[in-house]
Amino acid sequence: MAYRRTERVVRRLAARHDAILAAAQSAAAEGGMAAVQIAPVAERAGIAAGTVYRYFPSKTDLVNDLVAQACTQDVEVMRQAAEAAPGPLSAIAAAVVAFGERALANRKLAWALIAEPVDTATEAARLGFRRALAAELDRLIRAAAAAGLLAPEPNPGLTAAALVGALLEGLIGPLAPDVEASPARRREAVQSLTLLVLRALGLADARARGLVVQTALPALSEGAA
């Protein structure tokens, strides 16, 4: 007779799985991907290393799941911010601001998850992360163009990919300014990059600046835009 897991057991297994990923994320936030090792992660999670291997057969599996989880969370945060915006152009600005604020809230973790040199298997998971970010921006750009608020892009997918590159390099790349310690400088950096995105999509400077201000002050409404 096959063993059937009770709801309580399923919850316990899921909670342990999440605890392992949380411990891995804490390790990455402190020491980068090099710090995500089975034994230290198990110690952080308060379990035996052998238990970690039951959920993640190798370090690569653990790191890949960590990247996938971050991808899902980041895209969902962008989507929720866009859906709460009053119009298609504000949706683009809100999504960029949401991603930027999340990345700069813990820049070391963002660097570890997206840009830190890693092995080939993990780089493949990272590519999926970048594609998901580009796909979300592409969706928002197409929606604004369909509403007549942007000129149709001849290649919106390429535009979205280029914008992802600009965001990642500007926020967490080796040339990005160090703003993590200052909330005011983080906010300024995110607003500057949001302005860059809107200008790149062809918005006039005054309109782009207005959208950035309205995104920072959600109580204001932009009407149909």
Secondary structure, DSSP 8 states (H G I E B T S, - for coil): ------HHHHHHHHHHHHHHHHHHHHHHHHH-GGG--HHHHHHHHTS-HHHHHHH-SSHHHHHHHHHHHHHHHHHHHHHHHHHHSSSHHHHHHHHHHHHHHHHHHTHHHHHHHHTS---HHHHHHHHHHHHHHHHHHHHHHHHHHHTTSS---SSHHHHHHHHHHHHHHHHTSTTS---TT-HHHHHHHHHHHHHHHHHHTT--HHHHHHHHHHHHSTTS--TT-
